[in-house]
Amino acid sequence: MRLWVLVTATVVLTFISLFIGAIDIKPTDLLDWESDETQIFLMSRLPRLMAILLAGAGMGIAGLIMQSLSRNKFVSPTTAGTLDAAKLGVIVSMIFIPSMSYMGQILFSFSFALIGTYVFMQLLERIKFKDVIFVPLIGIMYGNIIGAISTFLGYEADVLQNVDTFFLGSFTLIVSGRYELLYVAVPAIIIAYIYANKFTVAGMGEDFAKNLGLSYRTVLNIGLVLVAIISTTVVLTVGMIPFLGLIVPNLVSLYLGDNLRKTIPHTIFMGAAFLLACDIISRLIVHPYEIPVNTTVAVIGSAIFLIMLFRGKAYAKK
């Protein structure tokens, strides 16, 4: 698939997204700068669009980095416990340090996401049976353990309902002033592109990377930090969006291969286009109401995930 196709699809979906919602807004309404439609467009529709684009591109790149470093196509922030660890960090800060500032919660969530991802990578190094399907199943179990801890803490502190609402995974409440944290993903994506070739080499194994003079541990740590940064910004702004970082890099690699320098631009636009499409579907199914986008992504993403699992199993038997 050509890059211009993805760009065109993203642009078309962007235009559709801007003019779909509970309140009917037409392009001609924007000619009146003082109209209510224009204010809604600027305060709600445009910020929502930017949040979708940044979250989709960011989670796609996070999944691409994790799959490259772990050498497994079924590893992502969803199947490695990264998102669950970021969620746990926020819950711990809310319960044990209730007076903590928003910036403090960000740092807490980032620290937990980084530690959680690092622990998962260490588990991979100690597993001898690294089957293509076995590894993500371990990651899912690992994430469920972290999720269970979060649920227990939330239940004991009687904040479980608030926590579930906070991490719902929806763009409904995104307005101007509540999504800007996602812009942190932009420099993370740029750094990922700069280190793309090194991530590709590191993905070939520690011994191979060292033979080429590459500091494997340094590159690995940089990758983990980037994944933690992106995951934290998305979780704190939008909530939990499953499977996005898993299926987008896989779809790109099907037709473009595993060279990160080439796949990163495609992953950015496919991630944005995929999340835009899911958000549009979420708004149209029960219009003028909408369902959380994480539900739509989970349904579509889980179906694609199962297809990839069966494909991977069939390929492993050959």
C-alpha positions in Angstrom: 0.0 0.0 0.0 1.3 3.4 -1.0 1.8 6.1 1.7 -0.3 8.5 -0.3 -3.3 6.1 0.0 -3.0 6.2 3.8 -2.6 10.0 3.8 -5.7 10.4 1.6 -7.7 8.1 3.8 -6.7 10.0 6.9 -7.6 13.3 5.3 -11.0 12.0 4.1 -11.8 10.5 7.6 -10.6 13.8 9.2 -13.2 15.8 7.2 -15.9 13.3 8.1 -15.0 13.3 11.8 -15.1 17.1 12.0 -18.7 17.2 10.8 -20.2 14.3 12.7 -21.8 14.7 16.1 -24.9 15.3 18.2 -25.0 18.9 16.9 -25.2 19.3 13.1 -22.4 21.5 11.8 -22.0 22.3 8.2 -18.9 23.9 6.5 -20.9 27.0 5.7 -21.7 27.5 9.4 -18.0 28.2 10.0 -18.1 31.3 7.8 -19.7 33.1 10.8 -16.9 33.3 13.3 -19.3 34.3 16.2 -21.8 31.5 15.7 -22.4 28.8 18.2 -21.5 26.2 15.6 -18.1 27.7 15.1 -17.4 27.8 18.8 -18.4 24.2 19.2 -16.1 23.3 16.2 -13.1 25.1 17.8 -13.7 24.0 21.4 -14.8 20.4 20.8 -14.6 19.0 17.3 -11.1 20.2 16.5 -9.5 19.2 19.8 -11.2 15.8 19.5 -9.7 15.3 16.1 -6.2 16.2 17.2 -6.5 13.9 20.2 -7.6 11.0 17.9 -4.7 11.6 15.4 -2.1 11.9 18.2 -3.4 8.9 20.1 -3.7 6.7 17.0 -0.3 7.6 15.7 1.4 7.4 19.1 0.0 4.0 20.1 0.8 2.6 16.7 4.5 3.7 17.1 4.6 2.4 20.7 3.5 -1.0 19.4 5.9 -1.0 16.6 8.9 -0.3 18.9 7.8 -3.1 21.3 7.4 -5.6 18.6 10.8 -4.8 17.2 12.7 -4.9 20.5 10.9 -8.1 21.7 11.1 -9.8 18.3 7.5 -10.8 18.6 4.6 -9.5 16.4 2.0 -10.1 19.1 3.6 -7.8 21.7 2.2 -4.4 22.3 1.4 -2.0 25.2 -1.9 -4.0 25.4 -0.4 -7.4 25.6 2.7 -6.5 27.7 1.0 -4.8 30.7 2.2 -1.3 29.8 -1.3 0.3 29.8 -2.3 -1.6 32.9 0.9 -0.5 34.7 0.2 3.1 33.7 -3.3 2.8 35.1 -1.9 1.3 38.3 0.4 4.3 38.7 -2.5 6.8 38.5 -4.6 4.8 41.0 -1.7 4.5 43.5 -1.2 8.3 43.3 -4.9 9.0 43.7 -5.3 6.7 46.8 -2.1 7.2 48.7 -1.2 10.8 47.7 -4.6 12.4 47.0 -3.1 15.9 47.1 -0.6 15.1 44.3 -0.7 17.5 41.4 -1.6 16.5 37.8 2.1 16.7 36.9 2.8 14.4 39.8 0.2 11.9 38.5 1.9 12.0 35.1 5.3 11.2 36.5 3.8 8.4 38.7 2.0 6.9 35.8 5.1 7.2 33.6 7.3 5.5 36.2 4.9 2.6 36.6 4.5 2.2 32.9 8.3 2.2 32.4 8.8 -0.3 35.3 6.0 -2.5 34.1 7.3 -2.7 30.6 10.9 -3.3 31.8 9.7 -6.2 34.0 7.9 -7.7 31.0 11.0 -7.5 28.8 13.0 -9.1 31.6 10.4 -11.9 31.8 10.9 -12.5 28.0 14.7 -12.9 28.5 14.2 -15.6 31.1 11.6 -17.6 29.1 13.2 -20.4 27.1 10.1 -21.4 25.2 9.5 -18.2 23.2 6.7 -19.4 21.0 5.1 -16.7 18.8 1.7 -17.2 20.5 3.0 -18.2 24.0 4.8 -14.8 24.6 1.7 -12.5 24.2 -0.4 -14.9 26.3 2.2 -14.4 29.1 1.9 -10.7 28.6 -1.9 -10.8 28.8 -1.7 -12.7 32.0 0.9 -10.3 33.4 -1.4 -7.4 32.5 -4.4 -9.1 34.1 -2.4 -9.5 37.3 -1.6 -5.8 37.3 -5.2 -5.0 36.5 -6.4 -7.1 39.4 -4.2 -5.2 41.8 -5.6 -1.9 40.4 -9.2 -3.2 40.9 -8.4 -4.4 44.4 -6.9 -1.0 45.4 -9.8 0.9 43.8 -12.4 -1.3 45.5 -10.7 -1.0 48.9 -10.5 2.8 48.6 -14.1 3.0 47.2 -13.0 4.8 44.1 -13.5 1.9 41.6 -16.4 3.6 39.8 -14.4 6.8 39.4 -11.4 4.9 38.2 -13.4 2.9 35.6 -14.9 6.1 34.3 -11.5 7.8 34.1 -9.9 5.0 32.1 -13.0 4.3 29.9 -11.2 5.0 26.6 -13.4 7.7 25.0 -13.0 11.0 23.3 -16.4 12.3 24.4 -15.0 14.6 27.1 -12.1 15.9 25.0 -12.3 19.7 24.7 -9.8 22.5 24.3 -7.5 22.4 27.3 -8.0 18.7 28.1 -5.9 17.0 25.3 -2.7 19.0 25.0 -0.7 16.4 27.0 -0.9 14.2 23.9 1.5 16.6 22.1 4.2 14.9 24.1 3.9 12.0 21.8 5.2 14.1 18.9 8.8 14.4 20.0 8.6 10.7 21.1 7.6 9.8 17.5 10.4 12.0 16.1 13.0 10.3 18.4 11.6 6.9 17.4 12.2 7.8 13.7 15.8 9.0 14.5 16.5 5.7 16.3 14.6 3.6 13.8 17.6 1.8 12.3 19.0 1.1 15.7 15.7 -0.4 16.8 15.8 -2.6 13.7 19.3 -3.8 14.5 18.4 -4.3 18.2 15.4 -6.4 17.2 17.8 -8.9 15.6 19.1 -9.9 19.0 21.6 -8.7 21.6 24.6 -10.7 20.2 24.0 -9.5 16.7 23.6 -5.9 17.8 26.8 -6.0 19.9 28.8 -7.5 16.9 27.8 -4.4 14.9 29.0 -2.1 17.7 25.6 -1.1 18.9 24.9 -0.5 22.6 22.0 -2.9 22.9 21.0 -2.0 26.5 21.0 1.8 25.7 18.8 1.3 22.6 16.5 -1.0 24.6 16.1 1.5 27.4 15.4 4.4 25.0 12.7 2.3 23.3 11.1 1.4 26.7 11.1 5.1 27.7 9.4 6.1 24.5 6.8 3.4 24.9 6.2 4.5 28.5 5.9 8.2 27.5 3.3 7.5 24.7 1.3 5.0 26.8 1.1 7.4 29.7 -0.1 10.4 27.7 -2.8 8.3 26.0 -4.0 6.7 29.2 -4.1 9.9 31.2 -5.9 11.8 28.4 -8.2 9.3 26.7 -8.1 6.1 28.8 -7.4 2.5 27.8 -7.5 1.8 24.1 -6.8 -1.9 23.5 -5.2 -3.6 20.5 -4.4 -0.4 18.6 -0.6 -0.8 19.2 -0.9 -4.5 18.2 -2.8 -4.7 14.9 -1.6 -1.5 13.2 2.2 -2.4 13.1 1.2 -5.9 11.9 -0.9 -4.6 9.1 1.9 -2.4 8.0 4.5 -5.1 8.2 2.4 -7.4 6.0 3.1 -5.3 2.9 6.2 -3.3 3.9 8.4 -5.6 6.0 10.2 -4.9 9.2 12.5 -1.9 8.4 11.4 0.7 11.0 12.7 3.6 8.9 10.2 2.7 6.2 7.3 1.5 8.3 7.1 4.4 10.8 5.5 6.9 8.4 3.0 4.2 7.3 2.3 3.2 10.9 1.6 6.9 11.9 -1.1 7.4 9.2 -2.6 3.9 9.5 -2.9 4.3 13.3 -4.5 7.7 12.9 -6.9 6.5 10.1 -7.8 3.3 12.0 -8.7 5.2 15.2 -10.6 7.8 13.2 -12.6 5.1 11.5 -13.4 3.4 14.9 -14.4 6.8 16.4 -16.7 7.6 13.5 -18.4 4.2 13.8 -18.8 4.8 17.5 -20.6 8.0 16.8 -22.9 6.6 14.1 -24.1 3.4 15.6 -26.4 5.0 18.2 -26.5 8.6 16.8 -26.9 11.2 18.2 -25.4 9.3 21.2 -22.1 7.4 21.0 -20.4 4.4 22.5 -16.9 4.6 23.9 -14.3 4.2 21.2 -12.4 1.5 23.1 -15.4 -0.7 22.7 -15.3 -0.4 18.9 -11.5 -0.8 18.8 -11.8 -3.8 21.1 -14.3 -5.6 18.8 -12.6 -4.9 15.6 -9.1 -5.2 17.1 -9.8 -8.6 18.8 -11.2 -10.0 15.5 -8.0 -9.0 13.7 -5.9 -10.2 16.6 -7.5 -13.7 16.4 -7.0 -13.8 12.7 -3.3 -13.0 13.2 -3.0 -15.6 15.9 -4.3 -18.3 13.6 -2.1 -17.1 10.8 0.9 -17.2 13.1 0.0 -20.7 14.3 -0.4 -21.9 10.7 2.9 -20.3 9.7 4.7 -21.9 12.7 3.6 -25.4 11.6 5.1 -25.0 8.1 
